Amino acid sequence: MFLPGAAKLTNFIRRYSLPLSIIGITILFILYTYGLTENPPGFYQDEAAFAYNAYLLAKTGYSEFGVRWPLFIQTFTWPFTVYSNPVCIYLLAAFNLVFP
């Protein structure tokens, strides 16, 4: 079945799809990079500890405190000991193996 406006719509899509895509990607890039120097405001200790332990597990198989393939990863010792969830750290370690 032929729709009366289908030819005009197909012509419009064929003519303007590339310029509209370029404009859309440009707008998304500007929105994504706007304020990048202020946000995020910092790289926090817990993020650094997760990344460092994931890197060590991927490269050596040992955690930051020398435990081989720990079930719970110790991340901080002062003023109290903190054990982190291993799922996110091991997933990040697998990511480090695939994308070094």
PyMOL commands that set and color helices and strands:
alter all, ss='L'
color gray80, all
select helices_A, chain A and resi 6-33+45-59+86-98
alter helices_A, ss='H'
color red, helices_A
select strands_A, chain A and resi 73-76+82-84
alter strands_A, ss='S'
color yellow, strands_A
deselect
rebuild
show_as cartoon
